[in-house]
Amino acid sequence: QVQLVESGGGLVQPGGSLRLSCTTSRFIFSINNLAWYRQAPGKERELVASISVGGRTNYADSVKGRFTISRDNAKNTMYLQINSLKPEDTAVYYCNRDQFPLSWGQGTQVTVSS
């Protein structure tokens, strides 16, 4: 079974920063465009950022200028740098393919609160 493992979440104050990481198999990582998603309590899961195999990035309007997605092909790891965190960024963050998602991992909780 394909595994996607997210890490790096935590409790931060508004305005703070976090870097989330996502690891998966070399096979999955090397041939797929990937994305970060988030699901806030009581809301649908939404795609917040995506990155192609070649490194092209796209962002949801709500996170543009604050979130930066990147990937390290040598480490089979994708990152999400989150700056200027807001309480509305509180959610469980997941990584997956940007289309036709695979089985979801457990995600990593990001809580923004003073």
C-alpha positions as protocol buffer text, in pm:
chain_id: "A"
residue {
  index: 1
  type: GLN
  ca { x: 0 y: 0 z: 0 }
}
residue {
  index: 2
  type: VAL
  ca { x: 125 y: 343 z: -90 }
}
residue {
  index: 3
  type: GLN
  ca { x: 232 y: 550 z: 206 }
}
residue {
  index: 4
  type: LEU
  ca { x: 240 y: 924 z: 227 }
}
residue {
  index: 5
  type: VAL
  ca { x: 380 y: 1049 z: 555 }
}
residue {
  index: 6
  type: GLU
  ca { x: 333 y: 1406 z: 667 }
}
residue {
  index: 7
  type: SER
  ca { x: 518 y: 1573 z: 953 }
}
residue {
  index: 8
  type: GLY
  ca { x: 615 y: 1911 z: 1093 }
}
residue {
  index: 9
  type: GLY
  ca { x: 288 y: 2044 z: 1227 }
}
residue {
  index: 10
  type: GLY
  ca { x: 240 y: 2201 z: 1565 }
}
residue {
  index: 11
  type: LEU
  ca { x: 93 y: 2479 z: 1771 }
}
residue {
  index: 12
  type: VAL
  ca { x: 212 y: 2825 z: 1671 }
}
residue {
  index: 13
  type: GLN
  ca { x: 111 y: 3179 z: 1742 }
}
residue {
  index: 14
  type: PRO
  ca { x: -38 y: 3401 z: 1473 }
}
residue {
  index: 15
  type: GLY
  ca { x: 240 y: 3536 z: 1255 }
}
residue {
  index: 16
  type: GLY
  ca { x: 459 y: 3235 z: 1315 }
}
residue {
  index: 17
  type: SER
  ca { x: 606 y: 2988 z: 1069 }
}
residue {
  index: 18
  type: LEU
  ca { x: 622 y: 2616 z: 1016 }
}
residue {
  index: 19
  type: ARG
  ca { x: 777 y: 2384 z: 760 }
}
residue {
  index: 20
  type: LEU
  ca { x: 581 y: 2072 z: 678 }
}
residue {
  index: 21
  type: SER
  ca { x: 739 y: 1767 z: 518 }
}
residue {
  index: 22
  type: CYS
  ca { x: 596 y: 1484 z: 313 }
}
residue {
  index: 23
  type: THR
  ca { x: 777 y: 1166 z: 222 }
}
residue {
  index: 24
  type: THR
  ca { x: 671 y: 879 z: 1 }
}
residue {
  index: 25
  type: SER
  ca { x: 823 y: 612 z: -217 }
}
residue {
  index: 26
  type: ARG
  ca { x: 1072 y: 702 z: -486 }
}
residue {
  index: 27
  type: PHE
  ca { x: 836 y: 563 z: -748 }
}
residue {
  index: 28
  type: ILE
  ca { x: 543 y: 777 z: -642 }
}
residue {
  index: 29
  type: PHE
  ca { x: 755 y: 1082 z: -588 }
}
residue {
  index: 30
  type: SER
  ca { x: 942 y: 1072 z: -915 }
}
residue {
  index: 31
  type: ILE
  ca { x: 650 y: 1045 z: -1158 }
}
residue {
  index: 32
  type: ASN
  ca { x: 373 y: 1245 z: -998 }
}
residue {
  index: 33
  type: ASN
  ca { x: 275 y: 1605 z: -958 }
}
residue {
  index: 34
  type: LEU
  ca { x: 214 y: 1647 z: -588 }
}
residue {
  index: 35
  type: ALA
  ca { x: 14 y: 1876 z: -368 }
}
residue {
  index: 36
  type: TRP
  ca { x: -58 y: 1987 z: -17 }
}
residue {
  index: 37
  type: TYR
  ca { x: -415 y: 1983 z: 103 }
}
residue {
  index: 38
  type: ARG
  ca { x: -576 y: 2089 z: 427 }
}
residue {
  index: 39
  type: GLN
  ca { x: -897 y: 2015 z: 607 }
}
residue {
  index: 40
  type: ALA
  ca { x: -1025 y: 2248 z: 874 }
}
residue {
  index: 41
  type: PRO
  ca { x: -1283 y: 2131 z: 1129 }
}
residue {
  index: 42
  type: GLY
  ca { x: -1624 y: 2106 z: 968 }
}
residue {
  index: 43
  type: LYS
  ca { x: -1495 y: 2193 z: 622 }
}
residue {
  index: 44
  type: GLU
  ca { x: -1412 y: 2008 z: 303 }
}
residue {
  index: 45
  type: ARG
  ca { x: -1055 y: 1916 z: 225 }
}
residue {
  index: 46
  type: GLU
  ca { x: -902 y: 2177 z: -5 }
}
residue {
  index: 47
  type: LEU
  ca { x: -591 y: 2189 z: -219 }
}
residue {
  index: 48
  type: VAL
  ca { x: -362 y: 2471 z: -110 }
}
residue {
  index: 49
  type: ALA
  ca { x: -50 y: 2421 z: -322 }
}
residue {
  index: 50
  type: SER
  ca { x: 78 y: 2193 z: -594 }
}
residue {
  index: 51
  type: ILE
  ca { x: 411 y: 2125 z: -759 }
}
residue {
  index: 52
  type: SER
  ca { x: 482 y: 1944 z: -1081 }
}
residue {
  index: 53
  type: VAL
  ca { x: 758 y: 1691 z: -1135 }
}
residue {
  index: 54
  type: GLY
  ca { x: 950 y: 1970 z: -1302 }
}
residue {
  index: 55
  type: GLY
  ca { x: 896 y: 2215 z: -1020 }
}
residue {
  index: 56
  type: ARG
  ca { x: 613 y: 2433 z: -1149 }
}
residue {
  index: 57
  type: THR
  ca { x: 405 y: 2556 z: -858 }
}
residue {
  index: 58
  type: ASN
  ca { x: 49 y: 2674 z: -806 }
}
residue {
  index: 59
  type: TYR
  ca { x: -122 y: 2812 z: -498 }
}
residue {
  index: 60
  type: ALA
  ca { x: -472 y: 2874 z: -374 }
}
residue {
  index: 61
  type: ASP
  ca { x: -549 y: 3243 z: -355 }
}
residue {
  index: 62
  type: SER
  ca { x: -588 y: 3221 z: 21 }
}
residue {
  index: 63
  type: VAL
  ca { x: -224 y: 3122 z: 71 }
}
residue {
  index: 64
  type: LYS
  ca { x: -40 y: 3304 z: -207 }
}
residue {
  index: 65
  type: GLY
  ca { x: 256 y: 3498 z: -75 }
}
residue {
  index: 66
  type: ARG
  ca { x: 261 y: 3307 z: 255 }
}
residue {
  index: 67
  type: PHE
  ca { x: 303 y: 2942 z: 154 }
}
residue {
  index: 68
  type: THR
  ca { x: 590 y: 2802 z: -48 }
}
residue {
  index: 69
  type: ILE
  ca { x: 586 y: 2448 z: -184 }
}
residue {
  index: 70
  type: SER
  ca { x: 905 y: 2274 z: -286 }
}
residue {
  index: 71
  type: ARG
  ca { x: 1037 y: 1927 z: -350 }
}
residue {
  index: 72
  type: ASP
  ca { x: 1372 y: 1756 z: -303 }
}
residue {
  index: 73
  type: ASN
  ca { x: 1385 y: 1478 z: -558 }
}
residue {
  index: 74
  type: ALA
  ca { x: 1699 y: 1328 z: -407 }
}
residue {
  index: 75
  type: LYS
  ca { x: 1522 y: 1280 z: -73 }
}
residue {
  index: 76
  type: ASN
  ca { x: 1176 y: 1192 z: -207 }
}
residue {
  index: 77
  type: THR
  ca { x: 1048 y: 1471 z: 13 }
}
residue {
  index: 78
  type: MET
  ca { x: 812 y: 1759 z: -47 }
}
residue {
  index: 79
  type: TYR
  ca { x: 791 y: 2063 z: 175 }
}
residue {
  index: 80
  type: LEU
  ca { x: 546 y: 2336 z: 259 }
}
residue {
  index: 81
  type: GLN
  ca { x: 692 y: 2645 z: 417 }
}
residue {
  index: 82
  type: ILE
  ca { x: 416 y: 2836 z: 589 }
}
residue {
  index: 83
  type: ASN
  ca { x: 480 y: 3191 z: 699 }
}
residue {
  index: 84
  type: SER
  ca { x: 262 y: 3460 z: 855 }
}
residue {
  index: 85
  type: LEU
  ca { x: 30 y: 3197 z: 994 }
}
residue {
  index: 86
  type: LYS
  ca { x: -329 y: 3297 z: 1063 }
}
residue {
  index: 87
  type: PRO
  ca { x: -588 y: 3131 z: 1285 }
}
residue {
  index: 88
  type: GLU
  ca { x: -780 y: 3034 z: 971 }
}
residue {
  index: 89
  type: ASP
  ca { x: -482 y: 2822 z: 863 }
}
residue {
  index: 90
  type: THR
  ca { x: -566 y: 2584 z: 1146 }
}
residue {
  index: 91
  type: ALA
  ca { x: -628 y: 2246 z: 984 }
}
residue {
  index: 92
  type: VAL
  ca { x: -491 y: 1901 z: 928 }
}
residue {
  index: 93
  type: TYR
  ca { x: -249 y: 1919 z: 637 }
}
residue {
  index: 94
  type: TYR
  ca { x: -210 y: 1629 z: 397 }
}
residue {
  index: 95
  type: CYS
  ca { x: 4 y: 1556 z: 95 }
}
residue {
  index: 96
  type: ASN
  ca { x: -99 y: 1354 z: -208 }
}
residue {
  index: 97
  type: ARG
  ca { x: -103 y: 1360 z: -586 }
}
residue {
  index: 98
  type: ASP
  ca { x: -258 y: 1673 z: -728 }
}
residue {
  index: 99
  type: GLN
  ca { x: -511 y: 1464 z: -920 }
}
residue {
  index: 100
  type: PHE
  ca { x: -658 y: 1120 z: -852 }
}
residue {
  index: 101
  type: PRO
  ca { x: -538 y: 1109 z: -492 }
}
residue {
  index: 102
  type: LEU
  ca { x: -394 y: 792 z: -349 }
}
residue {
  index: 103
  type: SER
  ca { x: -479 y: 664 z: -2 }
}
residue {
  index: 104
  type: TRP
  ca { x: -461 y: 950 z: 244 }
}
residue {
  index: 105
  type: GLY
  ca { x: -202 y: 956 z: 519 }
}
residue {
  index: 106
  type: GLN
  ca { x: -272 y: 1065 z: 874 }
}
residue {
  index: 107
  type: GLY
  ca { x: -183 y: 1424 z: 803 }
}
residue {
  index: 108
  type: THR
  ca { x: -15 y: 1669 z: 1035 }
}
residue {
  index: 109
  type: GLN
  ca { x: -208 y: 1906 z: 1259 }
}
residue {
  index: 110
  type: VAL
  ca { x: -138 y: 2278 z: 1235 }
}
residue {
  index: 111
  type: THR
  ca { x: -296 y: 2490 z: 1505 }
}
residue {
  index: 112
  type: VAL
  ca { x: -260 y: 2867 z: 1501 }
}
residue {
  index: 113
  type: SER
  ca { x: -362 y: 3025 z: 1826 }
}
residue {
  index: 114
  type: SER
  ca { x: -241 y: 3279 z: 2077 }
}
